[in-house]
Each structure stands twice: as C-alpha cells, then as structure tokens.
Amino acid sequence: MTQITINLPNEAEAQWLVELLNRLQVPFKVEADDATKRERAKEIIMRGANTLDSDQMQKHVELARQGRKLPFRAE
C-alpha cells in the first residue's frame, strides 16, 4: 500500500480533493494541522482535570498495600 501525505493550505482545495477521493472510493484520512491540534490541546488544559479526593486515594493505597512485605524492613 502506498501512503501519500499532502499539505493543503487552502481549505477549498482540501474540500475539492476530499470530494474527488470520495468519488473514486479511495480510502483516506484527514488530520488536523498543528494549529488545530494546539487549540484542542489548549482547550483540554484550560478545562482542567477532575479534582482528586486525596483522602480517598490514600485510603485506597493503604488498603491495597496491607500485608505486603516491604524490602529492607525488619519484620
């Protein structure tokens, strides 16, 4: 299989090419440009992550580690 990468700065040309590929029934994949990827990443970062319940996390870690032998510790 041959893979061809084409960078089209003009949106109208890109749309024309997509329509042509659809008519020819050629499978293709469209990837966003770097500016679009940066904007999407910026949105994700600005939304932030879910806040973590540190008390619940600590209890989970303590429960998961119960009875586990730790190296270099006298029993």
N, C-alpha and C positions, 0 to 999 in steps of 0.2 A: 504494500500500500504506500502511496506517495502522499506526503503531507506538504502543503504549501501554506506559508504564512504571508498574509498581505496586510499592510498598514494603510488604511484609507483615511486621510484627514477630513474628507468631505462626507458628511452624513448622507447626502443624496446619492453619491456614488456607491456607498456601502449598501444603501437600500436597493439600488438597482442590481448590484451583484447578488444580494440575497434572493431577490425575486428570480434572477436568472438561474441560480443554483437550485431553487425550488422547482422551477420548470423542468430542469434537466434531471431532477430527482437525485441530486448529488448530496450525500450526507455532509454536513458542515457544522462547525461550532463557532459561535461568535463570542469573543472575550472582550470585556470592558477594557478601556485604555487605563493608563496609570492614574490619570486624574480622577476617573470614576472610582477606581479601587481605593485611592486615598480618601475620597469623600465618604465612601461607605465605611471605611475603617474609622474615620474621624467620628462618624455618627455613632458607631458602636462604642467607641471610647467615651464619648460625651454622655451616652446613656448610662454608663457605669455598670458595675456588676451588682448582682444581688448581694445584699448585706448578709454577712455571715453571723450566725449566733455562736460566738466563741465559747460560751459555757456549754452548749450542747455538743460542740465539736470536741471539747476537752473531755467531757463525759464519755463520748464515743471512743476516743483514743484510749482512755483509761480502761474501759470495759474490754476493748479489743486486745489490750496488752496484758490483761490479767493472767497470771500463771505462766507468763512467758519467761523463759530463762534468759537473762541478760549476760553477755560476755564480760569477763573480767570483774565479776562481782562475787563476793563470798556469799554463800547461801546460809 
